[in-house]
Amino acid sequence: MLYVYLGLVLLLAIGIIWNMFREKDILKQLDAALVLVPLILRLLLIK
């Protein structure tokens, strides 16, 4: 079950990264980066 959770978090993180690089507005890029921080910590199993 843990691997399913990590897979979903990984897919979500990839989508956010993809959107962050496509976005032109710097504030939206920063917003996406702030959302990525907890997702990356979850992927590294740091809670």
CHARMM internal coordinates of N, CA and C (Angstrom, degrees):
IC EDIT
DIST 1 N 1 CA 1.4477
DIST 1 CA 1 C 1.5306
ANGL 1 N 1 CA 1 C 110.92
DIST 1 C 2 N 1.3112
ANGL 1 CA 1 C 2 N 116.51
DIHE 1 N 1 CA 1 C 2 N -33.25
DIST 2 N 2 CA 1.4560
ANGL 1 C 2 N 2 CA 120.55
DIHE 1 CA 1 C 2 N 2 CA 179.33
DIST 2 CA 2 C 1.5317
ANGL 2 N 2 CA 2 C 111.00
DIHE 1 C 2 N 2 CA 2 C -62.38
DIST 2 C 3 N 1.3251
ANGL 2 CA 2 C 3 N 116.36
DIHE 2 N 2 CA 2 C 3 N -39.13
DIST 3 N 3 CA 1.4645
ANGL 2 C 3 N 3 CA 120.01
DIHE 2 CA 2 C 3 N 3 CA -177.75
DIST 3 CA 3 C 1.5206
ANGL 3 N 3 CA 3 C 111.95
DIHE 2 C 3 N 3 CA 3 C -69.91
DIST 3 C 4 N 1.3149
ANGL 3 CA 3 C 4 N 116.79
DIHE 3 N 3 CA 3 C 4 N -31.40
DIST 4 N 4 CA 1.4712
ANGL 3 C 4 N 4 CA 120.48
DIHE 3 CA 3 C 4 N 4 CA 175.33
DIST 4 CA 4 C 1.5246
ANGL 4 N 4 CA 4 C 109.00
DIHE 3 C 4 N 4 CA 4 C -65.91
DIST 4 C 5 N 1.3230
ANGL 4 CA 4 C 5 N 116.68
DIHE 4 N 4 CA 4 C 5 N -45.20
DIST 5 N 5 CA 1.4628
ANGL 4 C 5 N 5 CA 121.90
DIHE 4 CA 4 C 5 N 5 CA 178.60
DIST 5 CA 5 C 1.5286
ANGL 5 N 5 CA 5 C 110.85
DIHE 4 C 5 N 5 CA 5 C -60.71
DIST 5 C 6 N 1.3179
ANGL 5 CA 5 C 6 N 116.46
DIHE 5 N 5 CA 5 C 6 N -46.87
DIST 6 N 6 CA 1.4603
ANGL 5 C 6 N 6 CA 120.16
DIHE 5 CA 5 C 6 N 6 CA -180.00
DIST 6 CA 6 C 1.5277
ANGL 6 N 6 CA 6 C 111.41
DIHE 5 C 6 N 6 CA 6 C -64.85
DIST 6 C 7 N 1.3183
ANGL 6 CA 6 C 7 N 117.41
DIHE 6 N 6 CA 6 C 7 N -35.37
DIST 7 N 7 CA 1.4594
ANGL 6 C 7 N 7 CA 121.01
DIHE 6 CA 6 C 7 N 7 CA 176.70
DIST 7 CA 7 C 1.5201
ANGL 7 N 7 CA 7 C 111.87
DIHE 6 C 7 N 7 CA 7 C -64.54
DIST 7 C 8 N 1.3321
ANGL 7 CA 7 C 8 N 116.55
DIHE 7 N 7 CA 7 C 8 N -42.09
DIST 8 N 8 CA 1.4641
ANGL 7 C 8 N 8 CA 120.00
DIHE 7 CA 7 C 8 N 8 CA 177.86
DIST 8 CA 8 C 1.5272
ANGL 8 N 8 CA 8 C 111.67
DIHE 7 C 8 N 8 CA 8 C -65.54
DIST 8 C 9 N 1.3197
ANGL 8 CA 8 C 9 N 115.51
DIHE 8 N 8 CA 8 C 9 N -40.96
DIST 9 N 9 CA 1.4699
ANGL 8 C 9 N 9 CA 119.25
DIHE 8 CA 8 C 9 N 9 CA 178.32
DIST 9 CA 9 C 1.5282
ANGL 9 N 9 CA 9 C 109.98
DIHE 8 C 9 N 9 CA 9 C -64.64
DIST 9 C 10 N 1.3155
ANGL 9 CA 9 C 10 N 117.35
DIHE 9 N 9 CA 9 C 10 N -38.76
DIST 10 N 10 CA 1.4552
ANGL 9 C 10 N 10 CA 121.39
DIHE 9 CA 9 C 10 N 10 CA 178.56
DIST 10 CA 10 C 1.5270
ANGL 10 N 10 CA 10 C 111.21
DIHE 9 C 10 N 10 CA 10 C -63.97
DIST 10 C 11 N 1.3280
ANGL 10 CA 10 C 11 N 117.20
DIHE 10 N 10 CA 10 C 11 N -44.59
DIST 11 N 11 CA 1.4660
ANGL 10 C 11 N 11 CA 120.26
DIHE 10 CA 10 C 11 N 11 CA 178.02
DIST 11 CA 11 C 1.5256
ANGL 11 N 11 CA 11 C 111.43
DIHE 10 C 11 N 11 CA 11 C -61.97
DIST 11 C 12 N 1.3133
ANGL 11 CA 11 C 12 N 116.46
DIHE 11 N 11 CA 11 C 12 N -41.20
DIST 12 N 12 CA 1.4573
ANGL 11 C 12 N 12 CA 120.41
DIHE 11 CA 11 C 12 N 12 CA 178.29
DIST 12 CA 12 C 1.5288
ANGL 12 N 12 CA 12 C 110.83
DIHE 11 C 12 N 12 CA 12 C -65.04
DIST 12 C 13 N 1.3130
ANGL 12 CA 12 C 13 N 117.41
DIHE 12 N 12 CA 12 C 13 N -41.65
DIST 13 N 13 CA 1.4622
ANGL 12 C 13 N 13 CA 121.38
DIHE 12 CA 12 C 13 N 13 CA 179.24
DIST 13 CA 13 C 1.5288
ANGL 13 N 13 CA 13 C 111.02
DIHE 12 C 13 N 13 CA 13 C -64.76
DIST 13 C 14 N 1.3322
ANGL 13 CA 13 C 14 N 117.24
DIHE 13 N 13 CA 13 C 14 N -40.25
DIST 14 N 14 CA 1.4642
ANGL 13 C 14 N 14 CA 120.32
DIHE 13 CA 13 C 14 N 14 CA 178.39
DIST 14 CA 14 C 1.5255
ANGL 14 N 14 CA 14 C 110.22
DIHE 13 C 14 N 14 CA 14 C -63.52
DIST 14 C 15 N 1.3188
ANGL 14 CA 14 C 15 N 116.50
DIHE 14 N 14 CA 14 C 15 N -41.64
DIST 15 N 15 CA 1.4676
ANGL 14 C 15 N 15 CA 120.06
DIHE 14 CA 14 C 15 N 15 CA 177.59
DIST 15 CA 15 C 1.5146
ANGL 15 N 15 CA 15 C 112.58
DIHE 14 C 15 N 15 CA 15 C -62.80
DIST 15 C 16 N 1.3025
ANGL 15 CA 15 C 16 N 117.00
DIHE 15 N 15 CA 15 C 16 N -40.12
DIST 16 N 16 CA 1.4620
ANGL 15 C 16 N 16 CA 120.60
DIHE 15 CA 15 C 16 N 16 CA 179.40
DIST 16 CA 16 C 1.5251
ANGL 16 N 16 CA 16 C 110.59
DIHE 15 C 16 N 16 CA 16 C -69.22
DIST 16 C 17 N 1.3218
ANGL 16 CA 16 C 17 N 117.12
DIHE 16 N 16 CA 16 C 17 N -40.22
DIST 17 N 17 CA 1.4691
ANGL 16 C 17 N 17 CA 120.40
DIHE 16 CA 16 C 17 N 17 CA 177.42
DIST 17 CA 17 C 1.5234
ANGL 17 N 17 CA 17 C 110.03
DIHE 16 C 17 N 17 CA 17 C -63.30
DIST 17 C 18 N 1.3336
ANGL 17 CA 17 C 18 N 116.55
DIHE 17 N 17 CA 17 C 18 N -43.31
DIST 18 N 18 CA 1.4703
ANGL 17 C 18 N 18 CA 120.98
DIHE 17 CA 17 C 18 N 18 CA 178.60
DIST 18 CA 18 C 1.5299
ANGL 18 N 18 CA 18 C 110.39
DIHE 17 C 18 N 18 CA 18 C -59.24
DIST 18 C 19 N 1.3238
ANGL 18 CA 18 C 19 N 116.08
DIHE 18 N 18 CA 18 C 19 N -45.57
DIST 19 N 19 CA 1.4583
ANGL 18 C 19 N 19 CA 120.91
DIHE 18 CA 18 C 19 N 19 CA 179.80
DIST 19 CA 19 C 1.5278
ANGL 19 N 19 CA 19 C 111.09
DIHE 18 C 19 N 19 CA 19 C -66.41
DIST 19 C 20 N 1.3150
ANGL 19 CA 19 C 20 N 117.14
DIHE 19 N 19 CA 19 C 20 N -36.16
DIST 20 N 20 CA 1.4600
ANGL 19 C 20 N 20 CA 121.19
DIHE 19 CA 19 C 20 N 20 CA -178.25
DIST 20 CA 20 C 1.5285
ANGL 20 N 20 CA 20 C 110.81
DIHE 19 C 20 N 20 CA 20 C -64.20
DIST 20 C 21 N 1.3307
ANGL 20 CA 20 C 21 N 117.25
DIHE 20 N 20 CA 20 C 21 N -39.51
DIST 21 N 21 CA 1.4601
ANGL 20 C 21 N 21 CA 119.53
DIHE 20 CA 20 C 21 N 21 CA -179.22
DIST 21 CA 21 C 1.5282
ANGL 21 N 21 CA 21 C 112.61
DIHE 20 C 21 N 21 CA 21 C -78.46
DIST 21 C 22 N 1.3229
ANGL 21 CA 21 C 22 N 118.08
DIHE 21 N 21 CA 21 C 22 N -23.24
DIST 22 N 22 CA 1.4610
ANGL 21 C 22 N 22 CA 120.54
DIHE 21 CA 21 C 22 N 22 CA 177.41
DIST 22 CA 22 C 1.5182
ANGL 22 N 22 CA 22 C 112.33
DIHE 21 C 22 N 22 CA 22 C -80.91
DIST 22 C 23 N 1.3207
ANGL 22 CA 22 C 23 N 116.73
DIHE 22 N 22 CA 22 C 23 N -25.49
DIST 23 N 23 CA 1.4519
ANGL 22 C 23 N 23 CA 121.84
DIHE 22 CA 22 C 23 N 23 CA -175.38
DIST 23 CA 23 C 1.5340
ANGL 23 N 23 CA 23 C 110.81
DIHE 22 C 23 N 23 CA 23 C -73.22
DIST 23 C 24 N 1.3281
ANGL 23 CA 23 C 24 N 116.19
DIHE 23 N 23 CA 23 C 24 N 138.76
DIST 24 N 24 CA 1.4667
ANGL 23 C 24 N 24 CA 120.98
DIHE 23 CA 23 C 24 N 24 CA 179.93
DIST 24 CA 24 C 1.5318
ANGL 24 N 24 CA 24 C 112.22
DIHE 23 C 24 N 24 CA 24 C -92.64
DIST 24 C 25 N 1.3159
ANGL 24 CA 24 C 25 N 117.16
DIHE 24 N 24 CA 24 C 25 N -30.42
DIST 25 N 25 CA 1.4669
ANGL 24 C 25 N 25 CA 121.46
DIHE 24 CA 24 C 25 N 25 CA -177.05
DIST 25 CA 25 C 1.5300
ANGL 25 N 25 CA 25 C 109.72
DIHE 24 C 25 N 25 CA 25 C -74.87
DIST 25 C 26 N 1.3197
ANGL 25 CA 25 C 26 N 116.18
DIHE 25 N 25 CA 25 C 26 N 124.68
DIST 26 N 26 CA 1.4579
ANGL 25 C 26 N 26 CA 121.53
DIHE 25 CA 25 C 26 N 26 CA -176.20
DIST 26 CA 26 C 1.5265
ANGL 26 N 26 CA 26 C 111.80
DIHE 25 C 26 N 26 CA 26 C -65.43
DIST 26 C 27 N 1.3280
ANGL 26 CA 26 C 27 N 117.77
DIHE 26 N 26 CA 26 C 27 N -32.55
DIST 27 N 27 CA 1.4662
ANGL 26 C 27 N 27 CA 120.04
DIHE 26 CA 26 C 27 N 27 CA 179.90
DIST 27 CA 27 C 1.5348
ANGL 27 N 27 CA 27 C 111.01
DIHE 26 C 27 N 27 CA 27 C -68.48
DIST 27 C 28 N 1.3103
ANGL 27 CA 27 C 28 N 116.90
DIHE 27 N 27 CA 27 C 28 N -36.71
DIST 28 N 28 CA 1.4684
ANGL 27 C 28 N 28 CA 119.86
DIHE 27 CA 27 C 28 N 28 CA 177.09
DIST 28 CA 28 C 1.5236
ANGL 28 N 28 CA 28 C 110.62
DIHE 27 C 28 N 28 CA 28 C -70.90
DIST 28 C 29 N 1.3192
ANGL 28 CA 28 C 29 N 117.06
DIHE 28 N 28 CA 28 C 29 N -32.49
DIST 29 N 29 CA 1.4622
ANGL 28 C 29 N 29 CA 120.27
DIHE 28 CA 28 C 29 N 29 CA 175.53
DIST 29 CA 29 C 1.5301
ANGL 29 N 29 CA 29 C 110.29
DIHE 28 C 29 N 29 CA 29 C -66.16
DIST 29 C 30 N 1.3185
ANGL 29 CA 29 C 30 N 116.42
DIHE 29 N 29 CA 29 C 30 N -42.55
DIST 30 N 30 CA 1.4645
ANGL 29 C 30 N 30 CA 120.22
DIHE 29 CA 29 C 30 N 30 CA 177.81
DIST 30 CA 30 C 1.5271
ANGL 30 N 30 CA 30 C 111.21
DIHE 29 C 30 N 30 CA 30 C -64.79
DIST 30 C 31 N 1.3220
ANGL 30 CA 30 C 31 N 116.41
DIHE 30 N 30 CA 30 C 31 N -38.59
DIST 31 N 31 CA 1.4557
ANGL 30 C 31 N 31 CA 120.82
DIHE 30 CA 30 C 31 N 31 CA 177.49
DIST 31 CA 31 C 1.5281
ANGL 31 N 31 CA 31 C 110.69
DIHE 30 C 31 N 31 CA 31 C -61.75
DIST 31 C 32 N 1.3207
ANGL 31 CA 31 C 32 N 116.79
DIHE 31 N 31 CA 31 C 32 N -43.48
DIST 32 N 32 CA 1.4637
ANGL 31 C 32 N 32 CA 120.81
DIHE 31 CA 31 C 32 N 32 CA 178.18
DIST 32 CA 32 C 1.5268
ANGL 32 N 32 CA 32 C 110.93
DIHE 31 C 32 N 32 CA 32 C -64.77
DIST 32 C 33 N 1.3268
ANGL 32 CA 32 C 33 N 116.59
DIHE 32 N 32 CA 32 C 33 N -37.90
DIST 33 N 33 CA 1.4694
ANGL 32 C 33 N 33 CA 120.20
DIHE 32 CA 32 C 33 N 33 CA 178.92
DIST 33 CA 33 C 1.5297
ANGL 33 N 33 CA 33 C 110.44
DIHE 32 C 33 N 33 CA 33 C -64.93
DIST 33 C 34 N 1.3224
ANGL 33 CA 33 C 34 N 117.34
DIHE 33 N 33 CA 33 C 34 N -37.85
DIST 34 N 34 CA 1.4633
ANGL 33 C 34 N 34 CA 120.15
DIHE 33 CA 33 C 34 N 34 CA 178.45
DIST 34 CA 34 C 1.5276
ANGL 34 N 34 CA 34 C 111.39
DIHE 33 C 34 N 34 CA 34 C -68.00
DIST 34 C 35 N 1.3112
ANGL 34 CA 34 C 35 N 117.21
DIHE 34 N 34 CA 34 C 35 N -33.24
DIST 35 N 35 CA 1.4609
ANGL 34 C 35 N 35 CA 120.48
DIHE 34 CA 34 C 35 N 35 CA 177.12
DIST 35 CA 35 C 1.5275
ANGL 35 N 35 CA 35 C 110.26
DIHE 34 C 35 N 35 CA 35 C -71.13
DIST 35 C 36 N 1.3368
ANGL 35 CA 35 C 36 N 116.45
DIHE 35 N 35 CA 35 C 36 N -31.70
DIST 36 N 36 CA 1.4643
ANGL 35 C 36 N 36 CA 120.75
DIHE 35 CA 35 C 36 N 36 CA -178.37
DIST 36 CA 36 C 1.5278
ANGL 36 N 36 CA 36 C 113.37
DIHE 35 C 36 N 36 CA 36 C -69.56
DIST 36 C 37 N 1.3015
ANGL 36 CA 36 C 37 N 117.47
DIHE 36 N 36 CA 36 C 37 N -30.29
DIST 37 N 37 CA 1.4658
ANGL 36 C 37 N 37 CA 120.66
DIHE 36 CA 36 C 37 N 37 CA -175.02
DIST 37 CA 37 C 1.5303
ANGL 37 N 37 CA 37 C 111.88
DIHE 36 C 37 N 37 CA 37 C -55.74
DIST 37 C 38 N 1.3486
ANGL 37 CA 37 C 38 N 120.09
DIHE 37 N 37 CA 37 C 38 N -53.55
DIST 38 N 38 CA 1.4674
ANGL 37 C 38 N 38 CA 117.63
DIHE 37 CA 37 C 38 N 38 CA 179.55
DIST 38 CA 38 C 1.5290
ANGL 38 N 38 CA 38 C 113.29
DIHE 37 C 38 N 38 CA 38 C -66.08
DIST 38 C 39 N 1.3407
ANGL 38 CA 38 C 39 N 116.96
DIHE 38 N 38 CA 38 C 39 N -30.97
DIST 39 N 39 CA 1.4648
ANGL 38 C 39 N 39 CA 118.90
DIHE 38 CA 38 C 39 N 39 CA 179.03
DIST 39 CA 39 C 1.5230
ANGL 39 N 39 CA 39 C 111.24
DIHE 38 C 39 N 39 CA 39 C -67.01
DIST 39 C 40 N 1.3123
ANGL 39 CA 39 C 40 N 117.02
DIHE 39 N 39 CA 39 C 40 N -40.65
DIST 40 N 40 CA 1.4650
ANGL 39 C 40 N 40 CA 120.09
DIHE 39 CA 39 C 40 N 40 CA 178.34
DIST 40 CA 40 C 1.5233
ANGL 40 N 40 CA 40 C 110.36
DIHE 39 C 40 N 40 CA 40 C -66.67
DIST 40 C 41 N 1.3301
ANGL 40 CA 40 C 41 N 117.14
DIHE 40 N 40 CA 40 C 41 N -38.55
DIST 41 N 41 CA 1.4564
ANGL 40 C 41 N 41 CA 119.57
DIHE 40 CA 40 C 41 N 41 CA 176.87
DIST 41 CA 41 C 1.5228
ANGL 41 N 41 CA 41 C 110.80
DIHE 40 C 41 N 41 CA 41 C -64.22
DIST 41 C 42 N 1.3210
ANGL 41 CA 41 C 42 N 117.81
DIHE 41 N 41 CA 41 C 42 N -36.52
DIST 42 N 42 CA 1.4733
ANGL 41 C 42 N 42 CA 120.81
DIHE 41 CA 41 C 42 N 42 CA 176.88
DIST 42 CA 42 C 1.5240
ANGL 42 N 42 CA 42 C 110.77
DIHE 41 C 42 N 42 CA 42 C -65.87
DIST 42 C 43 N 1.3390
ANGL 42 CA 42 C 43 N 116.16
DIHE 42 N 42 CA 42 C 43 N -40.51
DIST 43 N 43 CA 1.4544
ANGL 42 C 43 N 43 CA 118.82
DIHE 42 CA 42 C 43 N 43 CA 178.71
DIST 43 CA 43 C 1.5290
ANGL 43 N 43 CA 43 C 112.47
DIHE 42 C 43 N 43 CA 43 C -63.69
DIST 43 C 44 N 1.3166
ANGL 43 CA 43 C 44 N 116.57
DIHE 43 N 43 CA 43 C 44 N -32.79
DIST 44 N 44 CA 1.4524
ANGL 43 C 44 N 44 CA 121.03
DIHE 43 CA 43 C 44 N 44 CA 178.26
DIST 44 CA 44 C 1.5315
ANGL 44 N 44 CA 44 C 112.37
DIHE 43 C 44 N 44 CA 44 C -85.99
DIST 44 C 45 N 1.3390
ANGL 44 CA 44 C 45 N 115.31
DIHE 44 N 44 CA 44 C 45 N 5.63
DIST 45 N 45 CA 1.4698
ANGL 44 C 45 N 45 CA 123.43
DIHE 44 CA 44 C 45 N 45 CA -179.48
DIST 45 CA 45 C 1.5186
ANGL 45 N 45 CA 45 C 112.19
DIHE 44 C 45 N 45 CA 45 C 58.96
DIST 45 C 46 N 1.3311
ANGL 45 CA 45 C 46 N 115.92
DIHE 45 N 45 CA 45 C 46 N 36.74
DIST 46 N 46 CA 1.4581
ANGL 45 C 46 N 46 CA 122.61
DIHE 45 CA 45 C 46 N 46 CA 173.65
DIST 46 CA 46 C 1.5201
ANGL 46 N 46 CA 46 C 106.45
DIHE 45 C 46 N 46 CA 46 C -107.71
DIST 46 C 47 N 1.3262
ANGL 46 CA 46 C 47 N 116.18
DIHE 46 N 46 CA 46 C 47 N 116.42
DIST 47 N 47 CA 1.4729
ANGL 46 C 47 N 47 CA 118.53
DIHE 46 CA 46 C 47 N 47 CA -176.22
DIST 47 CA 47 C 1.4848
ANGL 47 N 47 CA 47 C 112.24
DIHE 46 C 47 N 47 CA 47 C -105.69
END
COOR INIT
IC SEED 1 N 1 CA 1 C
IC BUILD
